[in-house]
Amino acid sequence: MQNSLYREFYRKSLVPAGLCDQESFLGIQPDLFYTHLMIGLQGHQVEGKESFHWNVTIYKSDSSGIYDGGKPVYASEMYDRFDDAMLAARTIEKEIRNDELHLIQQQEKIS
């Protein structure tokens, strides 16, 4: 089990990290292990209820999808609905494919 919240963690996409995102999130050189970012949806059960809140989490990964589930490199805000989290994951995937995920994190720090 790579993730302590495995039962409520759904892998969505494995995306190669661009050079700028590699520098910001992976801290790697081209010949090292982690070269990709694993996008997942993580559920957090609402205390005393059977419902969940969801957020988008991103982990360092290799090209085979083996990821470091210890601590995400990015976690979004919580969403009340799975569909909203899925939409956010699609948007974040586009940012990664454009090598711009690091810009989202910088904007969040400024806000």
Secondary structure, DSSP 4 states (H G I P E B T S, - for coil): ---TTGGGEEEEEEEEPPHHHIIIII---TTSS--EEEEEEEEEEPTTSS-EEEEEEEEEE-TTS-B--SS-SEE---BSSHHHHHHHHHHHHHHHHTT-HHHHHHHHHH-
